[in-house]
Amino acid sequence: MENETTNSSINEEQNVEKKHNGLIGKIFQVCMIVFLSLMVLLVFINALMRYIFKTSIPVSEEYARFFFMWSVFLGVIAAFKDKSHVSVTVVLDALKGNAKKFVYILAQVVSLVVIILLIIGGFMYTTSASTYNSVATGINYGIVVSGFLIMVIGTAIFIVNDTIKEVKKMSKGE
């Protein structure tokens, strides 16, 4: 009876997590689709303007660049969420038991140290960039480059979450 209760609570937690991840995933997808679509549209219109009217819209080039940057930032978070980033696991796959667990945790700790350094550097860069506005659009660069900070923090969250899940699986012997 106790085992059924435990399984039921685990299933409820997984369902809540799936719904939460599903909503976040949808928001990320919509944002990436909107940013990429706007970028393509702006570049296409600007190319037509250059070809047909022999002029361009400087603002569109800057917006296209900003949309591209944010698409990349969100794409990195999505890749970590879906575990579709490049991962070399040759050593980890060859190990078993506690050795595998130790190497996995060590790799994740090293990743988190790098992420923490990127968060510090990203914060410094964002605050530094916030003193400048873009030339054509007048948008504050702090807003534009803050996507890097969001990307790194989002990545850190997924690394910690995945580490906890994998260590639990390894402890159970899966």
C-alpha positions, 0 to 999 in steps of 0.5 A: 500500500505504501509503495502505491502511495509513493508511486502515485505521488511521484506520478503527480510530481511528474505530471506537474513538472511536464505541465510546467515544462510544457508551458515554458517550452511553448513560451520559448517556442513562440518567442523563438518563432516570433523573433526568427520570423521578424528577423527574416521579414526585416531582412527580406524587406530590406533586401527588396528595398535595396534592390527595387528602390536603391535604399535601405532601412537602417533600423531594420538591420539593427532589429534583425541583429537583435532578434537573431541574438535573442533567438540564439540565447533562447535556443541555447536554453531550449537545447539544454532543456531538451538535452539536445546540446553536444555532450561527450559521454565516452568516459562516463559510458565506460564507468559504472557505479560510484565511479560513474556517479563521481565523474558525472558530479565532477563534470557537472560541478565544473560546468556550474563553475564555468556557468557562475563565471559566465553569470558574473561576466554577463552581469558585468557586461550587461551593466556596462552595456546599459550605459549605451544606446544603439545608433539606429534604434536608440534601444539600450544595449543593456536590454539587448545583451541581457539575453546572455545573462538570461541564457546563462541563468536558464542553463544553470537551472537546467544543469542543476535540475538534470544533475539532481535527477541523474544522481537520484537515478544513479543512486537507485541503480538505473 
